[in-house]
Amino acid sequence: AALTADPSPYYVINYWPLNLYQEGHIEGAIQYTPKASLHSGQDLFTLPADRPIALYCYTAHHSAFATAFLRLLGYDAHNVVYGANSFIHQTMHDFGIPTRTFDARTPRDFPLVKQGEQGPVPDEMKTLTDTLSVEGGC
């Protein structure tokens, strides 16, 4: 909310494809193409080193990775929580990217449990019979 009310303290990065940026964005936001822009051969050296950077994408997932990357490089980078869903959910849905939107009805509120503990199983999952073994991370 603070970013949309007054983005001026930040260098705002819209981390969307150009065609969607042209549909709408935070005033003053600069478009950077996901998975292409933020490297030394492209736009990395266009970022200011003397002011905070705020990044947003659709849901804050891709911009979180970009934010972490920029922080490792020493930038004062911040990810906008929930991405554009936090401020233009309905607009995003209306211009055709409903798979990138969510609202208060979407979260399932699954319980968080510690490794090795068994949490409560939601009723809709009690009928599942397959057991999967998962190893490694992302």
TINU-659453 format. One record per residue (C-alpha): x, y, z negated; residue in three letters; residue number from 1. Coordinates in nm, 3 decimals, decimal comma. Layout:
! residues N
<r px="X" py="Y" pz="Z" res="ala" n="NUM"/>
...
This chain:
! residues 138
<r px="0,000" py="0,000" pz="0,000" res="ala" n="1"/>
<r px="0,283" py="0,241" pz="-0,077" res="ala" n="2"/>
<r px="0,439" py="0,178" pz="0,263" res="leu" n="3"/>
<r px="0,122" py="0,253" pz="0,457" res="thr" n="4"/>
<r px="0,048" py="0,559" pz="0,239" res="ala" n="5"/>
<r px="0,394" py="0,710" pz="0,296" res="asp" n="6"/>
<r px="0,639" py="0,521" pz="0,517" res="pro" n="7"/>
<r px="0,882" py="0,815" pz="0,536" res="ser" n="8"/>
<r px="1,132" py="0,689" pz="0,274" res="pro" n="9"/>
<r px="1,184" py="0,372" pz="0,479" res="tyr" n="10"/>
<r px="1,319" py="0,273" pz="0,814" res="tyr" n="11"/>
<r px="1,020" py="0,057" pz="0,909" res="val" n="12"/>
<r px="1,067" py="-0,244" pz="1,133" res="ile" n="13"/>
<r px="0,770" py="-0,396" pz="1,312" res="asn" n="14"/>
<r px="0,893" py="-0,751" pz="1,374" res="tyr" n="15"/>
<r px="0,644" py="-0,842" pz="1,649" res="trp" n="16"/>
<r px="0,657" py="-0,891" pz="2,024" res="pro" n="17"/>
<r px="0,637" py="-0,562" pz="2,218" res="leu" n="18"/>
<r px="0,288" py="-0,625" pz="2,359" res="asn" n="19"/>
<r px="0,139" py="-0,658" pz="2,009" res="leu" n="20"/>
<r px="0,337" py="-0,360" pz="1,878" res="tyr" n="21"/>
<r px="0,168" py="-0,156" pz="2,151" res="gln" n="22"/>
<r px="-0,172" py="-0,262" pz="2,013" res="glu" n="23"/>
<r px="-0,097" py="-0,092" pz="1,681" res="gly" n="24"/>
<r px="0,164" py="-0,056" pz="1,409" res="his" n="25"/>
<r px="0,259" py="0,151" pz="1,104" res="ile" n="26"/>
<r px="0,326" py="0,510" pz="1,206" res="glu" n="27"/>
<r px="0,696" py="0,551" pz="1,277" res="gly" n="28"/>
<r px="0,769" py="0,177" pz="1,282" res="ala" n="29"/>
<r px="1,032" py="0,063" pz="1,529" res="ile" n="30"/>
<r px="0,965" py="-0,258" pz="1,722" res="gln" n="31"/>
<r px="1,223" py="-0,534" pz="1,700" res="tyr" n="32"/>
<r px="1,163" py="-0,860" pz="1,884" res="thr" n="33"/>
<r px="1,152" py="-1,167" pz="1,659" res="pro" n="34"/>
<r px="1,439" py="-1,413" pz="1,701" res="lys" n="35"/>
<r px="1,613" py="-1,183" pz="1,950" res="ala" n="36"/>
<r px="1,678" py="-0,833" pz="1,819" res="ser" n="37"/>
<r px="1,872" py="-0,854" pz="1,497" res="leu" n="38"/>
<r px="2,215" py="-0,967" pz="1,611" res="his" n="39"/>
<r px="2,534" py="-0,779" pz="1,687" res="ser" n="40"/>
<r px="2,489" py="-0,802" pz="2,062" res="gly" n="41"/>
<r px="2,146" py="-0,645" pz="2,049" res="gln" n="42"/>
<r px="1,992" py="-0,407" pz="1,792" res="asp" n="43"/>
<r px="2,170" py="-0,483" pz="1,466" res="leu" n="44"/>
<r px="2,386" py="-0,172" pz="1,484" res="phe" n="45"/>
<r px="2,080" py="0,053" pz="1,524" res="thr" n="46"/>
<r px="1,983" py="-0,003" pz="1,160" res="leu" n="47"/>
<r px="2,060" py="0,271" pz="0,908" res="pro" n="48"/>
<r px="2,301" py="0,181" pz="0,629" res="ala" n="49"/>
<r px="2,199" py="0,481" pz="0,417" res="asp" n="50"/>
<r px="1,826" py="0,422" pz="0,358" res="arg" n="51"/>
<r px="1,598" py="0,133" pz="0,269" res="pro" n="52"/>
<r px="1,458" py="-0,082" pz="0,546" res="ile" n="53"/>
<r px="1,106" py="-0,228" pz="0,528" res="ala" n="54"/>
<r px="1,024" py="-0,519" pz="0,760" res="leu" n="55"/>
<r px="0,686" py="-0,665" pz="0,841" res="tyr" n="56"/>
<r px="0,554" py="-0,933" pz="1,072" res="cys" n="57"/>
<r px="0,211" py="-1,098" pz="1,078" res="tyr" n="58"/>
<r px="0,224" py="-1,290" pz="0,751" res="thr" n="59"/>
<r px="0,566" py="-1,198" pz="0,604" res="ala" n="60"/>
<r px="0,723" py="-1,533" pz="0,685" res="his" n="61"/>
<r px="0,952" py="-1,437" pz="0,974" res="his" n="62"/>
<r px="1,024" py="-1,096" pz="0,825" res="ser" n="63"/>
<r px="1,128" py="-1,268" pz="0,500" res="ala" n="64"/>
<r px="1,401" py="-1,454" pz="0,687" res="phe" n="65"/>
<r px="1,511" py="-1,135" pz="0,862" res="ala" n="66"/>
<r px="1,510" py="-0,948" pz="0,530" res="thr" n="67"/>
<r px="1,727" py="-1,213" pz="0,366" res="ala" n="68"/>
<r px="1,968" py="-1,199" pz="0,661" res="phe" n="69"/>
<r px="1,994" py="-0,819" pz="0,641" res="leu" n="70"/>
<r px="2,049" py="-0,831" pz="0,265" res="arg" n="71"/>
<r px="2,336" py="-1,075" pz="0,317" res="leu" n="72"/>
<r px="2,489" py="-0,817" pz="0,549" res="leu" n="73"/>
<r px="2,455" py="-0,548" pz="0,282" res="gly" n="74"/>
<r px="2,144" py="-0,363" pz="0,399" res="tyr" n="75"/>
<r px="1,884" py="-0,242" pz="0,147" res="asp" n="76"/>
<r px="1,611" py="-0,448" pz="0,315" res="ala" n="77"/>
<r px="1,261" py="-0,521" pz="0,182" res="his" n="78"/>
<r px="0,989" py="-0,753" pz="0,308" res="asn" n="79"/>
<r px="0,630" py="-0,625" pz="0,316" res="val" n="80"/>
<r px="0,429" py="-0,871" pz="0,106" res="val" n="81"/>
<r px="0,173" py="-1,061" pz="0,319" res="tyr" n="82"/>
<r px="0,295" py="-0,874" pz="0,627" res="gly" n="83"/>
<r px="0,041" py="-0,695" pz="0,843" res="ala" n="84"/>
<r px="-0,233" py="-0,903" pz="0,683" res="asn" n="85"/>
<r px="-0,198" py="-0,676" pz="0,380" res="ser" n="86"/>
<r px="-0,305" py="-0,368" pz="0,573" res="phe" n="87"/>
<r px="-0,463" py="-0,453" pz="0,913" res="ile" n="88"/>
<r px="-0,605" py="-0,803" pz="0,878" res="his" n="89"/>
<r px="-0,926" py="-0,737" pz="1,071" res="gln" n="90"/>
<r px="-0,745" py="-0,549" pz="1,349" res="thr" n="91"/>
<r px="-0,507" py="-0,841" pz="1,400" res="met" n="92"/>
<r px="-0,798" py="-1,080" pz="1,412" res="his" n="93"/>
<r px="-0,984" py="-0,859" pz="1,660" res="asp" n="94"/>
<r px="-0,697" py="-0,826" pz="1,907" res="phe" n="95"/>
<r px="-0,657" py="-1,197" pz="1,940" res="gly" n="96"/>
<r px="-0,410" py="-1,344" pz="1,695" res="ile" n="97"/>
<r px="-0,640" py="-1,518" pz="1,446" res="pro" n="98"/>
<r px="-0,388" py="-1,796" pz="1,385" res="thr" n="99"/>
<r px="-0,162" py="-1,533" pz="1,227" res="arg" n="100"/>
<r px="-0,424" py="-1,393" pz="0,992" res="thr" n="101"/>
<r px="-0,552" py="-1,495" pz="0,654" res="phe" n="102"/>
<r px="-0,772" py="-1,344" pz="0,388" res="asp" n="103"/>
<r px="-0,898" py="-1,418" pz="0,037" res="ala" n="104"/>
<r px="-1,093" py="-1,721" pz="0,163" res="arg" n="105"/>
<r px="-0,786" py="-1,890" pz="0,308" res="thr" n="106"/>
<r px="-0,565" py="-1,980" pz="0,009" res="pro" n="107"/>
<r px="-0,644" py="-2,318" pz="-0,143" res="arg" n="108"/>
<r px="-0,490" py="-2,233" pz="-0,482" res="asp" n="109"/>
<r px="-0,305" py="-2,562" pz="-0,500" res="phe" n="110"/>
<r px="-0,144" py="-2,607" pz="-0,841" res="pro" n="111"/>
<r px="0,229" py="-2,554" pz="-0,880" res="leu" n="112"/>
<r px="0,395" py="-2,849" pz="-1,052" res="val" n="113"/>
<r px="0,752" py="-2,922" pz="-1,149" res="lys" n="114"/>
<r px="0,954" py="-3,184" pz="-0,966" res="gln" n="115"/>
<r px="0,872" py="-3,530" pz="-1,092" res="gly" n="116"/>
<r px="0,534" py="-3,430" pz="-1,238" res="glu" n="117"/>
<r px="0,197" py="-3,528" pz="-1,095" res="gln" n="118"/>
<r px="-0,043" py="-3,238" pz="-1,065" res="gly" n="119"/>
<r px="-0,420" py="-3,262" pz="-1,038" res="pro" n="120"/>
<r px="-0,542" py="-3,392" pz="-0,703" res="val" n="121"/>
<r px="-0,818" py="-3,185" pz="-0,535" res="pro" n="122"/>
<r px="-1,133" py="-3,389" pz="-0,461" res="asp" n="123"/>
<r px="-1,098" py="-3,348" pz="-0,084" res="glu" n="124"/>
<r px="-0,756" py="-3,514" pz="-0,098" res="met" n="125"/>
<r px="-0,855" py="-3,814" pz="-0,310" res="lys" n="126"/>
<r px="-0,974" py="-4,002" pz="-0,002" res="thr" n="127"/>
<r px="-0,633" py="-3,983" pz="0,168" res="leu" n="128"/>
<r px="-0,452" py="-4,316" pz="0,163" res="thr" n="129"/>
<r px="-0,124" py="-4,248" pz="0,344" res="asp" n="130"/>
<r px="0,187" py="-4,189" pz="0,137" res="thr" n="131"/>
<r px="0,467" py="-3,991" pz="0,294" res="leu" n="132"/>
<r px="0,826" py="-3,974" pz="0,175" res="ser" n="133"/>
<r px="0,993" py="-3,642" pz="0,235" res="val" n="134"/>
<r px="1,362" py="-3,568" pz="0,209" res="glu" n="135"/>
<r px="1,568" py="-3,259" pz="0,268" res="gly" n="136"/>
<r px="1,459" py="-2,902" pz="0,314" res="gly" n="137"/>
<r px="1,376" py="-2,668" pz="0,595" res="cys" n="138"/>
